[in-house]
Amino acid sequence: MSTSISRRAWFKSALTAGAAMPLGLSLVQELMAAPASRAEVEFLSSLNGKLVRLGSNENPYGPSSKAREAIQRSIGEGNRYAFDQSQELKEIIAAHEGVTPDHIFMAAGSGEVLAITGMTVGLEGGSVLSAYPTFTMLMNFAQKFKARWDKIDLDKNMAHDLEAMAAAVKPDTRIVFVVNPNNPTGTVVDHSRLKNFCIEMAKKTTVFADEAYLEFLEPAQQQSMVELVKQGHNVIVSRTFSKIYGLAGLRIGYAVAKPDLIKKLEDKQLGTILNQAALAAAKASLGDQEFMSYTRKLNAEARAYFTDYLDRKKWFYGKSFTNVVLFPAPKSGKMILEETMKRGYQIRVWDYQAKEWCRVSIGTLDEMKSFVKVFDEIVS
Ligand SMILES: Cc1ncc(COP(=O)(O)O)c(C=O)c1O
């Protein structure tokens, strides 16, 4: 059975199951990447595993060779629950972040941290405040558990509007969620402005800083909000091995926060014991400067090729520092999804401010060259 057929069949059966179990349906949608537009709702079930994947902000160069070797070596431990390896990696991550292990929550991707946090907001009652568009998983889970989501539009440069967000905090805001660099725009906010914002907001509520793409910035710019955790602020930081390290399919990420916040996350974790391959790959990858700079360099070249095309077309886009670019759809989103998919490419379409926007993940330079050719034919 081909990947596309089995994936579609699984999606359909999950949809059927979802009729009886609303939570099941929502989880499937999360896994398939929650639709971000009407165009995608009509299209979600026909996503095809064989497409050139410019739709999920993955790293086309990963896993690194060190990670691949570590995965192979870990296979012999496949019969053993990874209790020791989990503890070992937690200690390594804690040392890497400059905190003690009780500040670290290990998860099956940073998405699990977002889901648990969103669920907690709902269960405890309250609301979550975030920019929009941004990565919506925390808010999607909060809403599933009946919490309110207050969305604040990005500023004119497609970056977080921190002033507007600060003004929108309400007495029941349980989480202020910031993503820096942001997805779907790749934009960043200045570190000291964001730091001051987080300090002020953390006096009123809990701040969640999603740093999934931080390592796409040059090392001197990779200023994490973990600094605020160390100072005792009410801040949760999530990090992932999915992006710069290219381990998205292995599902491993973590959060850094004060021990009392970490305990709250652990209390709601569904008993996940991470798997041997992911733990081994993460251990081999953490802090691998050579692989990170290799990815950054190739990604920057391919991104420049793509944004040069957008510049030639005189299309607006936010300045991306990561592996994704968002720009207004030059034609109907549904048509663009259909035609790009027919030609073998998967991208995303978002609805924002009553317009449709194309979100294109940066693939290899060759993929971007062929994509630009195809995209230009479609929209010309
Ligand atoms: C901003 C952001 N946070 C978190 C995630 C979740 O990634 P993962 O669960 O693979 O760590 C993503 C995935 O695209 C993302 O874009």
The ligand as a MOL file (V3000), in Angstrom:
LIG
                    3D

  0  0  0     0  0            999 V3000
M  V30 BEGIN CTAB
M  V30 COUNTS 16 16 0 0 0
M  V30 BEGIN ATOM
M  V30 1 C 6.5780 27.5540 16.4650 0
M  V30 2 C 6.4670 26.0810 16.5700 0
M  V30 3 N 6.4400 25.5270 17.7810 0
M  V30 4 C 6.3340 24.2090 17.9600 0
M  V30 5 C 6.2290 23.3710 16.8720 0
M  V30 6 C 6.0470 21.9160 17.1450 0
M  V30 7 O 7.1610 21.2130 16.7740 0
M  V30 8 P 7.5550 19.8440 17.4320 0
M  V30 9 O 6.3570 19.2890 18.1370 0
M  V30 10 O 7.9800 19.0070 16.2940 0
M  V30 11 O 8.6470 20.1600 18.4010 0
M  V30 12 C 6.2680 23.8880 15.5790 0
M  V30 13 C 6.1630 23.0020 14.4060 0
M  V30 14 O 6.1270 23.3930 13.2680 0
M  V30 15 C 6.3830 25.2870 15.4300 0
M  V30 16 O 6.3930 25.8590 14.2250 0
M  V30 END ATOM
M  V30 BEGIN BOND
M  V30 1 1 1 2
M  V30 2 1 2 3
M  V30 3 2 2 15
M  V30 4 2 3 4
M  V30 5 1 4 5
M  V30 6 1 5 6
M  V30 7 2 5 12
M  V30 8 1 6 7
M  V30 9 1 7 8
M  V30 10 2 8 9
M  V30 11 1 8 10
M  V30 12 1 8 11
M  V30 13 1 12 13
M  V30 14 1 12 15
M  V30 15 2 13 14
M  V30 16 1 15 16
M  V30 END BOND
M  V30 END CTAB
M  END
